[in-house]
Amino acid sequence: MVHYTCDMCGKPLLAGEDIRYVVKIEVYSTCDTIDTDDDLDEELWEMEDDDEENDRSEGEDAEEDKDDEEYKTFRFDLCHKCHKKYLQDPLFLKSWNRTRFSEN
């Protein structure tokens, strides 16, 4: 049997009794610029130079790290109470503003 817990508060979510909400987040880079022919030619030269350098070094590790930074997905299970909190402030911006540190 599969057991779920709320990823925000840790409350166990019972399969037939509790409503469970799923939050899926995708993080990826975008390319908003339009490339001209000159830009494409320049990029091809840079790619060829990069390929030569990667062949000399540990190229596979560097490319894998780059791919990890460009696309990432997250999935969270939330209870009803945390779901309401999340919808009110999805990026927790209001929570960050409330954090106060003492002047020690």
C-alpha angles and dihedrals in degrees: 000000000000117000123202130197130188108260092213105046103013095236113155111245114214114219100230100026112042127061109236122202123201122212117195120190127188121195119191141144122254134210110216099166125096112229120223123208091260091053091050092051090050092049091051091054091048091048091052091050091048091049091054091050092047091052088057094048136035094297099167095058093050093050093048091052090050092051091050091055095048101054129024133157130202130192125193133181115216135189120230094264095048090044090059091048091048093052091052094052112010095173094040091236093145091051092054092053091054094057109108127182125205118247098244 
